[in-house]
Amino acid sequence: MASEETLKHEIEALKADLSALRLDFKGLGKDMASAARVGASAAKDHVRSAMDSAKEQGEDAAKKVKESIEERPLTSVAIAFGAGILLGVMLKK
C-alpha cells in the first residue's frame, strides 16, 4: 500500500509541476510579445530618423542646386541643354 500512496503523491507532484510549467510558458509568451513590440518600436524610430536625415540631405542638395543655378544661369542652361541632347540620342537608339 505504501507504493500506491507514493505513486499518488508523485502523480499529484507531477500535476503541480505541469501547472507551474503552463504558467511559466504563458509568462514567457507575454514576455516575448512585449520584446517584439519594443523591437518594432525601436525599428520604427530608427526608420523615422533615417527618413528625417534623408529629407534634410535632399533639401540641402536642392538648395545647393538652386544657388548654383542662380549664380551661373547660362552655364546651368547649357548643361541642361547638353543633358537633354545626350538623353535624346540615347533614347533614340
C-alpha distance (Angstrom), angle and dihedral (degrees) to the residues before:
residue distance angle dihedral
M1 . . .
A2 3.76 . .
S3 3.80 91.2 .
E4 3.82 90.8 52.4
E5 3.81 90.6 52.8
T6 3.80 90.4 46.6
L7 3.78 90.3 50.4
K8 3.82 91.5 50.3
H9 3.78 89.8 48.6
E10 3.81 91.7 50.1
I11 3.82 91.6 48.0
E12 3.80 90.1 52.2
A13 3.81 89.8 48.8
L14 3.81 89.9 50.8
K15 3.80 90.7 50.3
A16 3.80 90.0 51.5
D17 3.81 91.0 47.9
L18 3.80 91.6 49.6
S19 3.78 90.2 49.6
A20 3.80 90.5 51.3
L21 3.81 90.8 48.0
R22 3.80 90.4 50.9
L23 3.82 89.9 53.9
D24 3.81 91.1 46.4
F25 3.81 91.6 52.4
K26 3.78 91.0 47.8
G27 3.81 89.6 52.8
L28 3.79 90.9 46.2
G29 3.80 90.5 53.4
K30 3.79 90.7 52.0
D31 3.80 91.3 47.9
M32 3.80 91.4 50.1
A33 3.81 91.7 49.6
S34 3.79 90.0 49.6
A35 3.80 91.6 49.6
A36 3.80 90.2 49.8
R37 3.81 90.5 52.6
V38 3.81 91.4 49.7
G39 3.81 90.8 48.4
A40 3.80 91.6 48.8
S41 3.78 90.7 49.3
A42 3.80 91.6 50.7
A43 3.81 90.8 48.8
K44 3.80 90.2 49.6
D45 3.81 90.7 51.7
H46 3.81 90.9 48.4
V47 3.81 92.2 50.9
R48 3.79 91.5 47.2
S49 3.81 90.3 51.1
A50 3.81 91.4 49.0
M51 3.81 90.7 49.2
D52 3.79 91.6 50.3
S53 3.79 90.7 49.5
A54 3.82 92.1 48.7
K55 3.80 90.2 48.5
E56 3.81 91.4 52.2
Q57 3.80 91.6 48.3
G58 3.80 91.0 49.1
E59 3.78 91.8 49.7
D60 3.82 90.5 48.8
A61 3.81 91.5 49.9
A62 3.81 91.7 48.8
K63 3.80 90.2 49.3
K64 3.82 91.3 51.2
V65 3.81 91.9 48.9
K66 3.80 90.5 49.4
E67 3.81 91.3 49.7
S68 3.80 91.1 47.9
I69 3.81 91.3 51.1
E70 3.81 91.1 48.6
E71 3.83 91.7 49.3
R72 3.84 95.2 47.6
P73 3.79 110.5 18.6
L74 3.83 96.5 163.0
T75 3.79 92.7 50.2
S76 3.81 89.5 48.9
V77 3.80 91.9 51.7
A78 3.82 91.2 47.8
I79 3.83 91.3 50.3
A80 3.81 91.8 48.1
F81 3.83 90.5 48.0
G82 3.83 91.8 49.6
A83 3.79 92.1 47.2
G84 3.81 89.9 50.2
I85 3.79 92.6 51.6
L86 3.82 91.6 46.8
L87 3.80 91.4 49.2
G88 3.80 90.9 47.5
V89 3.80 91.9 52.2
M90 3.80 92.1 47.5
L91 3.81 93.5 49.0
K92 3.79 92.7 45.4
K93 3.81 92.2 62.0
